[in-house]
Amino acid sequence: MTPGMAVENDNTVMALEAQMYQKGVKHLCDNGLNKLPSKYVLPNSDRPDAYKSAHLDVPVALELPVIDFSQLYGPNRRYVLRSLTKACEEYGFFQIINHGISNDVISNMREVCSKFFELPYEERAKYMSSDMHATVRYGTSFNQNKDNVYCWRDFLKLTCNPNLHELLSGWPSSPSGFKDSASTYAEETQGLFLSLVEAILESLAGDMEKDENLLNEFERGSQLMVVNCYPQCPEPELTLGMPPHSDYGFLTLLLQDQVEGLQIHYQQKWVTVQPLPNSFVVNIGDHLEIFSNGRYKSVLHRVVVNAKKARMSVATLHSLPFDSTIKPWPKLVNEQNPRLYKDTDFGIFLDYITSCEPKRKNFLDSRKIIY
């Protein structure tokens, strides 16, 4: 074999491997897998146990602050708002219970999402796209266009708002009932988000009068739904389901199953979030950090996987409309508290993440004003 033929054969093998990885980890697992492919093996320093081995005092789990949503509109509202403020300032994450979304809506959503990932690959592949602008997108890893090492995750991303009912026609028609269950879930979580936003604005502004125009902006705001599938992994210590990152939007509402996987970076340590049945984990996004002028901070988080159980989660990412400019709330900026962030918008964000591999909080860092 000549050197030219060897190079050509190597290139062919690499191309075939790339095609295989592009099909996602669910496809790999369905075809039998007992060793982690090299494309998913992280460098030693990025592996989930790397930090733990250097810091033996890492706690096993973290109980996030719990907000009883049913108490928000009663005589205990001020107490709940103080708890909310503390959670946003100290953790960047909290869990909400008694949120008003029925168990039926939640269980139906879980069921249709599980059935979607059980569809034959050819059915799921109808929605596969590398276009970051696509309103319906099935994909793998974090950003398969730029990731040097893939993460152990497949996802279905759906644009929900604005104009949910106009978008529904492009959503998956299989499995049966998917559109009905997912659209109902989208409407319910959007309503919950709006109630949370009203409380968060009050927690930031104190006794100032409500900003009705701003609340109206959030009502016509953006909502993305991401259904994450993390199959059983043959060597979970070598990879991650999602790398350390912060969320782009204002707030993220996360529905987890009872399999642990979410970890947040808290007090310089990676700690595992204990899931509460039928609760939502809520986290601060980059937009809220900018809007609050740094008072409420988005927090790094990641997902670990395991060899025994598959895990699924549903995240809804909420913010102002896609065409809005995100900037510090003028009510929070003065001589004592100068503006800390540049204006941004969804277009700037998409341009950024399509031009580089997303890492940690690098986009938000690019919007900071250095004095």
N, C-alpha and C positions, 0 to 999 in steps of 0.2 A: 504494500500500500504506500502510495506516495504521500509526502507531507500535505499536499493540497487536498487529497482525498480524506486524510485524517481530520483536517480542519472542517471539511464539508460535513463529514459524519458527525463530528462533535456539535456543529451548528444545528444539524437536523435533530439530534437528540435533545439539545437545549430548547429548540422550537416546540418539539412534541411535549416536553415537560412543562413548558410555559402554557401550552394549550390545556394540559391536564389541570394545572393549578388554577387557571382562570375559571374552571368549572366549579370550584369551591370545595370546601372541606366536607360538606355533606356528600357530595359525589364521590370523593376519595374514600370516605368511610363506607359508603354503600357498596363499594367495589372491593372491600377487604383491605385492611391496613393494620400492620402490627409494629411499624416503625415510623417515626416522624420523618417526612421528607426533608431534605436539607434546606429547601426554600423557607421552611417554617422555624428553623433552628436559630434562636437569637444568640448574639454574642454573650459571652459569660456575664458581662457586667449588666446586661439588660434582662437576664432571666429572673423569674419571680422569686427565687430563693437567694439571689445574690445579695440583696440588702439584708435579708434575715440572717445570713451567715455572718455578716459583719456587725450586726446589732442584735445580740442575743436576747435583749429585753423587749423585743417587738411583741406587743400583746396579740393574743389570738383573735379577738373580735372586739368590735366597737358597737355600743348601743347608742345610736343617734338620738338627738332630742326628738321627742314625739309630740306632735301638735294635734290636739283633739279638735278637729274642724267644726264639730257640732257646737263647740263652746264659743266660736268666733262671733256669733250673732246673738249672744245672750248677755247677761250681766257680767260675765267674766271676760268680756272682749279686751279690756285693757291689759289684763293679766296675760291673755293669749298673745296679744301684740308684743308685750315685753319678751315673752318666750320666743316668739318669732324673730324679733330683733337679735336676741342673743344667739339663736341658732345660725342666723345669716352672718353675723359678725365673727363667731368663734369657729363654726364648723363649715359653713358653706353648703351644708346638707342637713336635711331633717326628714322625718317620716310623718305622714299624716294618716290619722285614723278617723273613723266616723265621717268620711268625706262625702257621703251621699250618693256615690255611684254603687248601684246594686251588685250583689254577688252574681246575679244572672248575667249582667252585662260583662263583668270581668271573666266569668267562667266561659261564656260564649266566645269572647275574644281569644282566650287561651286555646280553646278547642280548635277554632278555624285556623289559627296561626300554626298550631302543631300539625294539623292536616295539610296545610300548604307545603310545609317542608317535607312531608311524607309523599308528596306527589312525585311522579317520575321526573327525572332530571329534564327531559325534553319539554315537559309542561312548565317547569319553573324557568327554564332557559328562555321562554318567550319574552320574559321581562328583563333579561340580562342586558346591561348597558354600562359602558364606562363614561357616559355623558353625565357630568355633575349637575347639569341643568334639567335632566329628565324628571318628569313629575312622577313617574313610576320606574323604580330601578331595583333590579335584583343584582347582587354582587357579592364579593367576598373580600376578606381582609379589612383594612381600614380605608385605604385609597390604593386600589390595585394598580393604578397607573404609575404611582410614585414609590410605593413601599419597596424598600430594598429586601426586607424580610417580611413575608406574609404573616398575618396573625390568624389564629384559629377561630374563624368566625365567618358565617354567611349572613346576609341581611336582605330584607325587603324594605325599601324606603318608599313611602307614599306621601306626596304633597296633599295635605288635607284642606288647608285654608290659605288664602281666601277662596270662596266659591266652591265649597265642598261638593255640592250636587252636580256641578258642571264637570268636576274631575272624576267622578265615580265611574263614568263610562270606560275609562282606561284602566281601572283597577282589575285585579285578577277575578275572573268569573268562576274559577275553581280554587278551592273546594266549594261545594254548595253552601250558600249562606255567608260566604266570606264578605261580600260587599255590605250586606245588611249589618252583620255583627261589627265589622270594622268601622263603618260609617257611624253607627250608634256610639261606639266607643270613642271615636274622634269628637263627636258632638259633646259627649259627657265630659271628657277630659278638657275640652276647650272651655266649657262652662266653669269647671273647677279652677282652671288657670285664671280666668277673669276674676273670680272671687279672691284668689290668692294675690293677684296683682293689686287689687284694691287695698287689701290688708298691708301689703308690702309698701305701697306708696304712702299709706298712713303711717307706717312705722318709720319711714324715712323723713316725712315732712312734719311729724308731730301733730300739733293741733291746727295746722294750716287748712284752709278750705280745700275741698276736693277739686282736683283738676279734671273737670268733666270732659274737656276736649281731648286730654291725654287718654282717659278711659275709653273714649269713643275710638281713638286710634288703635288701642289694643283689641277692641271688639272686631275690627276689620283686619286684625293682624295675621301673621303667618303661623302656620302649624305644620310641622313635619312629623310623620310617624315612622319609626324605625323598629322593625321586628328583627331581633337578633337570635340567631341559632348557633349554639356552641356545642357541637357533637362531642361524644366521648373522645378523649385524646390519648393515644398510646404512650406518649412521653410528655405529660403536662409540665414537668419541671423545666423543659427546654423552650417553652413558648408562652404566649399570652393570647387570650381571647380578644383583648383590645389593649393597645399600648397606653402608657400614661398620656392623658390629654385633658383638656377642659372643653366644655360644651360651648358652642358658638352663640346660642340664642339668649333669651332673657331668663326663662326657667325651663327645666326639664322635669317631666313627671315620668317616673320609671315604675313599671309594674314588673316585679320579679316573681319567679316561682320559688319554691322553698329550697332550691339548691344554692349553696353559697357560691359566690364568684366575684361580686363587686367589692373592690377595695378602694379606699380613699387615702390620700396622703395627709396624715394628721399628726401634728407635732413632730414632723420630720421622720415619720414612720409610716409604713404601709400597713393598714389595718383592715380587716374584713368586716363588712356590714352584715349584721344579723338581720335576715328578712323577717318581717312581721306578716302573717297571713292577711291577704287582701288589703294591705296598706299600699301607699305610694311613697317611694323615696323621691324627694324633691331636691334638686340642686341648683345653685346659682350658676348662670351662664355668663359668658364674657360680656354680653350686652348689659346685664344688670351691674356687673362690676364697673363698666364704663358709665352707665346711667347714674349710679350711686357715687360716682367720682372716687371709687376705691374703697368706700365704706363697707360694702358687701363684696366679698371676693369669690370669684369662681375658683374651684379647687381641683387639683389634679386627681384623677381617678383612673383605674384600670380594671381589667377583668382577667381573673385567672380561670383556668379550665381544669378538668379532672378526668381520670381514667375510668371512673365507675358510672357516672351519670351525665347524660346530656343536660344542657341548661338552655332555657329560653327566657327572653325578656322583651318587653315592649316599651319603648321610649317615645314620648311625644315631646318635641322641642318647640317651644312657643316664644314668639317675640312680636315686635311691631311689624307693620307691613314690609314686604320685601323691598319696596321702593323708598322706605324711610331712611333718614339719616339718624344714626345712633350717636348721641353725644351726652356729656354730663348734664343732668337736670339743672337748669339755671337756678332753681331754688336752693341747690346745695353748693353753689359756687360763690365765693366772695373773696375779700382780701385775705382773710385768715385761711380760707380753703381754696387755693387757686386751682384752676382746671388742670387735670392730670392726664387727660386722654384726648387724642385727635378725633375728629369726626370719622365715622366709618359707615359702610352700607354693605348690603349683601353682595353687590358686584365686586367690591374691593376684596371681600372675603373669598369669593370663588376664584378670582384672579390669583390670589395668594396661594390657596391650597392646590390649584392645578399647576402651579409653577414649581412646587417644592414638596418634599416629603413632610407631612405634618408631624410635629414633635412637641410634646408637652404643651406649654402655653405660648408658643412662639408667635402666633398671630396676634394675640393680645399684647404681647411685649412690643410688637411692631407699631402699635397704636399709642404707646405711652409717650408723653411729653417729657423730655429730659431738660431740667432747668440747670 
